[in-house]
Amino acid sequence: MAEIPQDQPQQPGIRFGPRFLKLIMVEGVSKGNVLTLLFGSFFGIAMMSFINASQPYIFTEILKIPTAEQGQLAGDMTFYQELVIIAVIGLIGALSDKIGRKPIWVGAFLIIGLGYFLYPLADSVDTLIWYRMLFAVGFAMNVTMLPAVANDYPMEPSRAKTLAICFFLNGLGFIFVLTPLRFLLPLYTEIAPDAIWAGRYWLWSASSIALIVSTGLAIGLKSGAPEQLTKRDSFLATLSIGISAAKRPRVSLAYLAAIVSRGDLAVLSTFFVLWLTQAGIAEGMTTAEASGQAIKFYILIQMFALVWLGCLVFILDKIDRVVSLAIAMVLAGIGYGSLYFITDPFGPQMYAAAALVGMGEMSANISALTLIGSEAPVKGRGAVIGMFSLFGAVGILCTAKFGGWLFSNWLPVGPFVLVAGANAVVFVLAIGMLFVFPKNKATAA
């Protein structure tokens, strides 16, 4: 087992953004590099999330899957995706420490674009699974590189603010990418020969966006492996850093938080649009109309998350990372749990629930990422964040499988009840960490 290397001191470089944010980058990072990080952040979550948002239409209009089977199938699709992610994500993080973040992140959007091109061409569930597994490789590369680059560029005092800005752009991109895509579906339904071709045009639009993003990252990201890695270890030694880091109690807590926070996102992206789409069809809407209404509320959740992020930007760097995680778990548990009490998915209650879910989703994910970012060693950070993402993939895998079963065999809101309970468990562990392992003791462990 490789030992966690000692961090090399980092020198301050450029200042970026308005003065009140005080974002200071490490030496060697240019303004163009930072702008490209923000560009990638804008499209990152949207291009990963649209696959699930478009899936109810594909199930219904292209593959003609019965409604009663769609919940389990949606969970299975995410399950297979996560099997691939678990297999490759640790290797991706370690490889990025060796060859650099740029080729991995550029390749991520190339593969994502190919996945969107192939997905609506599937003529069976088995074929769709294979295409989803290909998409998963690009997904794994993107979900690892975005936080790795966001942690590479800033100095420690600017880390949480930089991550918060990236998350803000994640949400902003979600709104401004998915909203036009939402309105394209009715347009394609009118001009396409049939519903199948409308779905193809719809996903091919997403494919085109992914290729544009890949080109932008190729032009603007910083080349080469992270400069703070002054001595190159073997590939396997670099990978083992992610495992060895778990000896630190706060890193272990961050890994557990990754399971739950990524599971939160998984149930939202996998089952929320499906739940509302099925509810809309049951009320007499067409599939395109129901999908549009479902995506509207999905976008609304991200809008509330962005508003809440404005508060988080100025809070997270002022309180202990574990305290912020505990607060986040409470908010997320309340948010996802509130969906159990919704009686009309398109009624006024859903607006209040969307606000709570948005606050909880944003809090859980950014608090977990800032915790791992502050606790991970500079040398091998890609490997540690890759391991963090690996634990997140395990969380998605479990919630997708069990959530799909709950969706089809209990209630459509069953997956949200599942993750609400998981958030409560991590809250208890975070409180315990504060008493058993105070910060200095936990860091030294």
JORANOR-V835042 format. One record per pair of residues at least 12 apart in sequence whose ideal C-beta (glycine too) atoms are under 10 Angstrom apart, sorted by the first residue. I is the first residue (numbers start at 1). GAP is how many residues later the second one is. Records with the same first field share a line. If there is no record, write none. Layout:
BEGIN
I: GAP, GAP
END
This chain:
BEGIN
1: 236, 239, 240, 242, 243, 246
2: 231, 232, 234, 235, 236, 237, 238, 239, 240, 241, 242, 378, 381
3: 234, 237, 238, 241, 244
4: 236, 237, 238, 240, 241, 242, 243, 244, 247, 372, 373, 375, 376, 380
5: 224, 225, 226, 228, 232, 233, 236, 239, 372, 373, 374, 375
6: 371, 372, 373
7: 149, 221, 369, 370, 371, 372, 373, 374
8: 219, 220, 221, 222, 223, 369, 370, 371
9: 219, 369
10: 15, 16, 17, 18, 142, 144, 145, 146, 217, 218, 368
11: 15, 16, 17, 144, 217
12: 12, 13, 14, 15, 142, 143, 145, 146
13: 12, 13, 14, 15, 16, 17, 140, 141, 142
14: 12, 13, 14, 15, 16, 17, 19, 20, 139
15: 16, 143
16: 13, 14, 15, 17, 18, 19, 21, 22, 137, 138, 142, 146, 149
17: 14, 17, 21, 141, 144, 145, 148
20: 294
21: 137, 140, 141, 143, 144, 292, 293
22: 133, 135, 136, 139, 295
23: 130, 131, 132, 134, 135, 136, 138, 139, 142
24: 129, 130, 131, 132, 133, 134, 137, 138
25: 12, 127, 128, 129, 130, 133, 137
26: 126, 127, 128, 129, 130, 132, 200, 201, 202, 352
27: 128, 200, 201
28: 125, 194, 196, 198, 199, 200
29: 120, 123, 124, 125, 126, 193, 198
30: 123, 190, 192
32: 187, 188, 189, 190
33: 69, 116, 119, 120, 187, 188, 189, 190
34: 115, 116, 119, 120, 128, 131, 186, 188
35: 181, 185
36: 66, 69, 113, 180, 181, 182, 183, 184, 185, 186
37: 64, 68, 109, 112, 113, 115, 116, 117, 125, 128, 129, 132, 180, 183, 184, 185
38: 112, 124, 127, 128, 130, 131, 135, 182
39: 130, 134, 174, 177, 178, 180, 181, 182
40: 65, 66, 68, 69, 102, 105, 106, 109, 110, 126, 129, 130, 133, 173, 174, 176, 177, 180, 181
41: 105, 106, 108, 109, 121, 122, 124, 125, 126, 127, 128, 129, 130, 131, 132
42: 124, 126, 127, 128, 129, 130, 131, 132, 134, 135, 171, 174
43: 66, 69, 99, 103, 126, 127, 130, 131, 133, 134, 166, 167, 169, 170, 171, 173, 174
44: 61, 64, 65, 68, 98, 99, 101, 102, 103, 106, 122, 123, 125, 126, 129, 130, 169
45: 97, 98, 101, 121, 122, 124, 125, 126, 127, 128, 129, 132, 133, 220, 224, 257, 320
46: 124, 125, 126, 127, 128, 129, 130, 131, 132, 133, 135, 160, 163, 164, 167, 253, 256
47: 61, 62, 65, 66, 68, 69, 91, 92, 95, 126, 127, 130, 131, 159, 160, 162, 163, 166
48: 60, 64, 87, 90, 91, 94, 95, 98, 122, 126, 217, 221
49: 121, 124, 125, 128, 129, 216, 219, 220, 221, 224, 246, 249, 253
50: 62, 66, 124, 127, 128, 131, 132, 152, 153, 155, 156, 159, 160, 219, 245
51: 26, 27, 30, 61, 64, 65, 68, 80, 81, 84, 85, 88, 152, 155, 218, 219
52: 22, 25, 26, 29, 214, 216, 217, 218, 219, 220, 221, 222, 246
53: 121, 125, 128, 129, 153, 216, 217, 219, 220, 221, 224, 238, 241, 242, 245, 246
54: 62, 65, 66, 124, 127, 131, 145, 148, 149, 152, 219, 237, 241
55: 15, 18, 19, 22, 23, 64, 73, 77, 214, 215, 218, 219, 222, 236
56: 14, 18, 217, 218, 219, 220, 221, 222, 224, 225, 231, 234, 235, 238, 239
57: 63, 128, 132, 138, 141, 142, 145, 146, 216, 220, 230, 231, 233, 234, 235
58: 19, 61, 62, 64, 70, 138, 141, 142, 144, 145
59: 14, 15, 18, 66, 69, 215, 218, 219, 228
60: 135, 139, 217, 218, 221, 226, 227, 228, 230, 231
61: 59, 128, 133, 134, 135, 137, 138, 225, 226, 227, 230
62: 57, 58, 59, 60, 61, 66, 133, 134, 135, 136, 137, 138, 141
63: 57, 59, 60, 61, 62, 64, 65, 133, 136
65: 60, 63
67: 207, 210, 211, 214, 215, 341
68: 210, 340
69: 56, 339
70: 204, 207, 208, 334, 337, 338
71: 199, 200, 203, 204, 207, 332, 333, 334, 335, 336, 337, 338, 339, 340, 341, 343, 344
72: 329, 331, 332, 333, 334, 335, 336, 337
73: 52, 55, 56, 201, 331, 334, 335
74: 195, 196, 197, 199, 200, 201, 326, 329, 330, 333, 334, 341
75: 191, 192, 195, 196, 199, 322, 324, 325, 326, 327, 328, 329, 330, 331, 332, 333, 340
76: 49, 53, 56, 324, 325, 328, 329
77: 48, 51, 52, 54, 55, 56, 58, 59, 193, 323, 327
78: 54, 58, 188, 189, 191, 192, 193, 318, 319, 321, 322, 323, 325, 326
79: 50, 53, 187, 191, 317, 318, 319, 320, 321, 322, 323, 324, 325
80: 48, 49, 50, 52, 53, 56, 317, 320
81: 48, 51, 52, 53, 54, 55, 56, 58, 59, 185, 189, 312, 315, 316, 319
82: 54, 57, 58, 180, 184, 310, 311, 312, 313, 314, 315, 316, 317, 318, 319
83: 50, 53, 310, 314
84: 48, 49, 50, 51, 52, 53, 55, 56, 309
85: 48, 51, 52, 54, 55, 56, 58, 59, 177, 304, 305, 307, 308, 309, 311, 312
86: 50, 54, 303, 304, 305, 306, 307, 308, 310, 311
87: 46, 49, 50, 53, 303, 306
88: 48, 49, 51, 52, 53, 56, 298, 302, 305
89: 47, 48, 50, 51, 52, 54, 55, 296, 297, 298, 299, 300, 301, 302, 303, 304
90: 50, 54, 149, 150, 152, 153, 293, 296, 297, 298, 299, 300, 301, 303
91: 49, 53, 144, 148, 292, 295, 299
92: 12, 15, 16, 45, 48, 49, 50, 51, 52, 53, 56, 290, 291, 294, 297, 298
93: 47, 48, 51, 52, 54, 55, 145, 146, 148, 149, 287, 288, 289, 290, 291, 292, 293, 294, 295, 296, 297
94: 50, 139, 140, 141, 142, 143, 144, 145, 146, 147, 148, 286, 288, 289, 290, 292, 293
95: 46, 49, 130, 140, 143, 144, 287, 288, 291
96: 45, 48, 49, 52, 53, 56, 129, 130, 142, 285, 286, 287, 289, 290
97: 51, 128, 129, 132, 135, 136, 138, 141, 142, 144, 145, 282, 283, 284, 285, 286, 287, 288, 289
98: 127, 128, 131, 134, 135, 136, 137, 140, 141, 284, 285
99: 125, 126
100: 45, 52, 121, 122, 123, 124, 125, 126, 282
101: 40, 43, 44, 45, 47, 48, 51, 52, 116, 120, 121, 122, 123, 124, 125, 281
102: 43, 47, 115, 116, 118, 119, 120, 121, 122, 123
103: 38, 42, 114, 115, 118, 120
104: 36, 37, 38, 40, 41, 44, 45, 113, 117, 278
105: 36, 37, 39, 40, 41, 43, 44, 108, 109, 112, 113, 116
106: 35, 39, 107, 108, 109, 110, 111, 112, 113, 115
107: 30, 31, 34, 35, 38, 107, 110, 111
108: 29, 30, 31, 32, 33, 34, 35, 36, 37, 38, 102, 105, 106, 109
109: 29, 32, 33, 100, 101, 102, 103, 104, 105, 106, 107, 108, 109
110: 28, 31, 100, 101, 103, 104, 105, 107, 108
111: 23, 24, 25, 26, 27, 28, 29, 30, 31, 99, 103
112: 22, 23, 24, 25, 26, 27, 29, 30, 94, 95, 97, 98, 99, 101, 102
113: 22, 25, 91, 93, 94, 95, 96, 97, 98, 99, 100, 101
114: 17, 20, 21, 23, 24, 93, 96, 97
115: 16, 17, 18, 19, 20, 21, 22, 23, 24, 88, 91, 92, 95
116: 15, 19, 22, 86, 87, 88, 89, 90, 91, 92, 93, 94, 95
117: 14, 83, 86, 87, 89, 90, 91, 93, 94
118: 12, 13, 14, 16, 17, 85, 89
119: 12, 13, 15, 16, 80, 81, 84, 85, 87, 88
120: 76, 77, 78, 79, 80, 81, 82, 83, 84, 87
121: 75, 78, 79, 82, 83
123: 73
136: 257
138: 72, 76
139: 254
140: 246, 249, 250, 253
142: 68, 71
143: 119, 122, 242, 243, 246, 249, 250, 253
144: 238, 241, 242, 243, 244, 245, 246, 248
145: 72, 76, 237, 240, 241, 244
146: 17, 20, 21, 24, 223, 239, 243
147: 16, 19, 20, 218, 222, 223, 225, 226, 229, 234, 235, 238, 239, 241, 242
148: 78, 225, 228, 233, 234, 235, 236, 237, 238, 240, 241
149: 13, 17, 68, 72, 73, 77, 233
150: 12, 13, 14, 15, 16, 17, 219, 223, 235
151: 12, 15, 75, 218, 219, 221, 222, 223, 225, 227, 230, 231, 233, 234
152: 70, 74, 75, 76, 221, 226, 229, 230, 233
153: 13, 69, 73
154: 219
156: 161, 217, 218, 222
157: 160
158: 159
159: 157, 158, 210, 211, 214, 215
160: 152, 153, 154, 155, 156, 157, 158, 159, 161, 164, 206, 207, 209, 210, 211, 213, 214
161: 151, 152, 153, 155, 156, 209
162: 208, 211
163: 149, 150, 153, 202, 203, 204, 206, 207, 210
164: 145, 146, 147, 148, 149, 150, 151, 152, 153, 198, 202, 205, 206
165: 144, 148
166: 200, 203
167: 138, 139, 142, 145, 146, 195, 198, 199, 202, 203
168: 137, 138, 141, 142, 144, 145, 194, 198
169: 137, 140
170: 132, 135, 136, 139, 192, 195, 196
171: 128, 130, 131, 132, 133, 134, 135, 136, 137, 138, 187, 190, 191
172: 130, 131, 134, 137
173: 40, 129
174: 124, 125, 127, 128, 129, 131, 132
175: 124, 125, 127, 128, 130, 131
176: 123
177: 29, 32, 36, 122
178: 28, 117, 118, 120, 121, 124
179: 116, 117, 120
180: 25, 29
181: 21, 22, 24, 25, 28, 114
182: 20, 109, 110, 111, 112, 113, 114, 116, 117
183: 109, 112
184: 14, 17, 18, 21, 22
185: 13, 14, 16, 17, 20, 102, 103, 104, 106, 107, 110
186: 12, 100, 102, 103, 105, 106
187: 14, 15
188: 12, 13, 14, 16, 17, 100
189: 12, 13, 97, 98, 99, 100
190: 98
195: 91, 92, 93
198: 90
199: 88, 89
202: 86, 89
225: 157
226: 152, 153, 154, 155, 156
228: 149, 150, 151, 152, 153
229: 149, 150, 151, 152, 153
230: 149
231: 148
232: 147
233: 146, 147, 150
235: 148
237: 143, 146
238: 141, 142, 144, 145, 148
239: 141, 143, 144, 147, 148
240: 140, 143, 147
241: 135, 136, 138, 139, 140, 141, 142, 143, 145, 146
242: 13, 134, 138, 139, 140, 141, 142, 143, 144, 145, 146, 147, 148, 149
243: 140, 141, 144, 147
244: 133, 136, 139, 140, 143
245: 127, 130, 131, 132, 135, 136, 138, 139, 140, 142, 143
246: 138, 141, 145
247: 198
248: 127, 128, 129, 136, 189, 194, 195, 196, 197
249: 73, 126, 184, 187, 188, 192, 193, 194, 195, 196
250: 70, 71, 72, 75, 121, 122, 124, 125, 180, 183, 187, 189, 191, 192, 193, 195
251: 120, 121, 124, 125, 126, 133, 136, 137, 191, 192, 194
252: 123, 139, 177, 181, 185, 190, 193
253: 68, 69, 72, 115, 118, 119, 122, 173, 176, 177, 179, 180, 184, 189
254: 67, 68, 71, 113, 114, 115, 116, 117, 118, 119, 120, 121, 122, 130, 131, 133, 134, 137
255: 113, 116, 117, 129, 132, 133, 135, 136, 137, 139, 140
256: 69, 112, 135, 139, 166, 169, 170, 173, 174, 177
257: 65, 68, 71, 72, 107, 108, 110, 111, 112, 114, 115, 131, 134, 135, 138, 166, 169, 172, 173
258: 107, 110, 111, 113, 114, 127, 129, 130, 131, 132, 133, 134, 135, 136, 137, 138, 168
259: 109, 129, 131, 132, 133, 134, 135, 136, 137, 138, 139, 140, 163, 166, 167
260: 65, 68, 69, 72, 73, 104, 105, 108, 131, 132, 135, 139, 159, 161, 162, 163, 164, 165, 166, 167, 169
261: 64, 67, 68, 71, 99, 100, 102, 103, 104, 105, 106, 107, 108, 130, 131, 134, 158, 161, 162, 165
262: 102, 103, 106, 126, 127, 129, 130, 131, 132, 133, 134, 135, 137
263: 73, 101, 129, 130, 131, 132, 133, 134, 135, 136, 137, 139, 140, 152, 155, 156, 159, 160
264: 65, 68, 69, 71, 72, 93, 96, 97, 99, 100, 101, 104, 131, 132, 135, 152, 155, 156, 158, 159
265: 96, 99, 100, 127, 130, 131, 134, 154
266: 126, 127, 129, 130, 131, 132, 133, 134, 137, 149, 153
267: 69, 72, 129, 132, 133, 135, 136, 137, 139, 140, 146, 147, 148, 149, 150, 151, 152, 153, 155
268: 30, 33, 34, 67, 68, 71, 89, 90, 92, 93, 147, 148, 151
269: 29, 127, 131
270: 126, 129, 130, 133, 134, 137, 145
271: 68, 128, 129, 132, 133, 135, 136, 141, 142, 143, 144, 145
272: 22, 23, 25, 26, 29, 67, 73, 82, 85, 140, 141, 143, 144
273: 17, 18, 20, 21, 22, 23, 24, 25
274: 17, 20, 130, 133, 138, 141
275: 19, 22, 64, 67, 70, 132, 136, 137, 138, 139, 140, 141
276: 14, 15, 17, 18, 19, 20, 21, 22, 69, 70, 74, 136
277: 12, 13, 14, 15, 16, 17, 18, 68
278: 12, 16, 67, 129, 134
279: 14, 15, 63, 65, 66, 67, 133
280: 12, 13, 14, 65, 66
282: 63
283: 61, 62, 63
285: 61
290: 56
293: 52, 53
294: 51, 52
296: 50, 58
297: 48, 49, 53, 54, 56, 57, 60
298: 56
299: 55
300: 50, 51, 54, 55, 57, 58
301: 34, 49, 52, 53, 54, 55, 56, 57, 58, 59, 60, 61
302: 52, 55, 56, 59, 60
303: 51, 52, 55
304: 31, 47, 48, 49, 50, 51, 52, 53, 54, 55, 56, 57, 58
305: 30, 49, 50, 52, 53, 54, 55, 56, 57, 58, 60, 61
306: 52, 56
307: 48, 51, 52, 55
308: 23, 47, 48, 50, 51, 52, 53, 54, 55, 58
309: 49, 50, 53, 54, 57
311: 48, 51, 52
312: 12, 16, 47, 50, 51, 54, 55, 58
313: 53
315: 12, 48, 52
316: 12, 47, 50, 51, 53, 54, 55
317: 53, 57
319: 48
320: 51, 113, 114, 118, 119
321: 46, 47, 49, 50, 51, 52, 53, 54, 109, 118
322: 45, 49, 53, 107, 108, 109, 110, 111, 112, 115, 116, 117, 120
323: 44, 107, 108, 110, 111, 116
324: 39, 42, 43, 44, 46, 47, 106
325: 38, 39, 41, 42, 43, 45, 46, 101, 102, 104, 105, 106, 108, 109
326: 41, 100, 101, 102, 103, 104, 105, 106, 107, 108
327: 36, 37, 40, 100, 103
328: 31, 32, 33, 34, 35, 36, 37, 38, 39, 40, 42, 43, 95, 98, 99, 102
329: 31, 34, 35, 38, 39, 93, 94, 95, 96, 97, 98, 99, 100, 101, 102
330: 30, 33, 34, 93, 94, 97, 100
331: 25, 26, 27, 28, 29, 30, 31, 32, 33, 36, 92, 96
332: 24, 25, 27, 28, 29, 30, 31, 32, 33, 35, 87, 88, 90, 91, 92, 94, 95
333: 27, 31, 86, 87, 88, 89, 90, 91, 92, 93, 94
334: 22, 23, 25, 26, 86, 89, 90
335: 18, 19, 20, 21, 22, 23, 24, 25, 26, 27, 28, 29, 81, 84, 85, 88
336: 17, 20, 21, 24, 25, 28, 77, 79, 80, 81, 82, 83, 84, 85, 86, 87
337: 16, 19, 20, 23, 76, 79, 80, 82, 83, 84, 86, 87
338: 12, 14, 15, 16, 17, 18, 19, 22, 75, 78, 82
339: 14, 15, 17, 18, 72, 73, 74, 76, 77, 78, 81
340: 13, 71, 73, 74, 76, 77, 80
341: 12, 72
342: 70, 71, 74
345: 67, 68
353: 63
357: 59
360: 59, 60, 63
364: 55, 59, 62
365: 27
367: 63
368: 20, 23, 24, 58
369: 16, 19, 23
371: 17, 59
372: 12, 13, 15, 16, 17, 19
373: 12, 15
374: 69
375: 13, 67, 68
376: 12
395: 24, 27
398: 20, 24
399: 16, 17, 19, 20, 23
400: 15
402: 12, 13, 16, 17
403: 12, 13, 14, 15, 16
405: 13
406: 12
END
